[in-house]
Amino acid sequence: MSATVQHQLLDRLREIVGEEGLLYNPDELLVYECDGYVVEKKVPDVVVFPRSTEDVIAIVEACNEFEVPFVPRGAGTSLAGGCLPVGGGVMIALTRMREILEVNLRDRYAIVQPGLVNVHLTQHLKGTGYHYAPDPSSQGACTIGGNVATNSGGPHTLKYGVTVNHVLGLEVVMPDGSVQQLGGPVEETPGYDLTGLFVGSEGTFGICTKVIVKLTRDPAAFRTMLAVFETVGDATTAISEIIGAGIVPAALELMDQGIIEALEAAFQFGFPLDAGAVVLIEVDGLETAVDGEAARIVELCEQSKAREVRRAATDEERQLLWKCRKQAFGA
């Protein structure tokens, strides 16, 4: 981008978001040179922080007028590299668009802005009997819009599916600045599944500015276990036996010795350092059903040479086990 174009574009962007909504000093821009995929780095010329759909429309129109490329970005936790500004230009950071616009418990949906942090929605819903099911390991930092862009999953994907299974509709600003409504608050929207097409497209089709997400009823009960194995082979055998028995756990996560050692070095969670692998297993549902499934899972793990199977006796212990799993990438 030439200095003249950048100066003119900055003037236009200031009219839209104010000086406080812009970054253009080289040292400030370095923060945005990559996402979680640190192998490749590209620095934008400008980072702009919209607060509304109208801001995004105006920013896109300005970029088109000055023939400057633009790319949207959420929290930058992804390993996909989809928010890299390959051609420089403008990065549209959506992290200040973080409002929960509507919660409808009767029809089981919520409308949120794309910059809302994933876990903040479930925290907002605490006590209502509902939650937002997709739970990536970066749940405490990643945004709903970023989850939409990458079709994020999480440990509970096995039973509940990935982001596309929980997005009912989108408001999207297209590359020409026009706005399209995809889907809606009802699950069976007539016509082509354009919402499903958009989810996972990493911003290449447009920028989502509102997301209608499906809310999931909280399970009545959980049973969470940690199975310890001498080898990865024994662990994978146990996983196959569990699935083969017709049990569909809410989550089934294997961590090998390398991950165990990294977690212990960083956080001292108390994992056995001499184990070849551990498997974090969770079943949820009705009280009577999960007791039976948990007992059968313990039996199958022991048959597959599990050294021990630890059960979370309290919700605090369950939360600690999941904290261990979700800290694995950081470790």
SULJOQUI-V49944 format. One line per field, one symbol per residue. burial: I if it has 24 or more other C-alpha atoms within 12 Angstrom, else O. Layout:
# SULJOQUI-V49944
burial: ???
This chain:
# SULJOQUI-V49944
burial: OOOOOIOOIIOIIIOIIOOOIIIIOOOOIOIIIIIIOOOOOIIIIIIIIIIIIOIIIIIIIIIOOIOIIIIIIIIIIIIIIIIIIOOIIIIIIIIIIIIIOOIOOOOIIIIIIIIIIIIIIIOIIOOOOIIIIIIIIIIOIIIIIIIIIIIIIIIIIIIIIIIIIIIIIIIIIIIIIOIIIIIIIOIOOOOOOIIIIIIIIIIIIIIIIIIIIIIIIOOOOIIIIIIIIIIIOIIIIIIOIIIOOOIIIIIIIIIIIOIIIIIOOOOOOOIIIOIIIIIIIIIIOOOOOIOOIIIIIIOIIIOIIIIIIIIIOOOOOIOIIIIIIIIIOOO
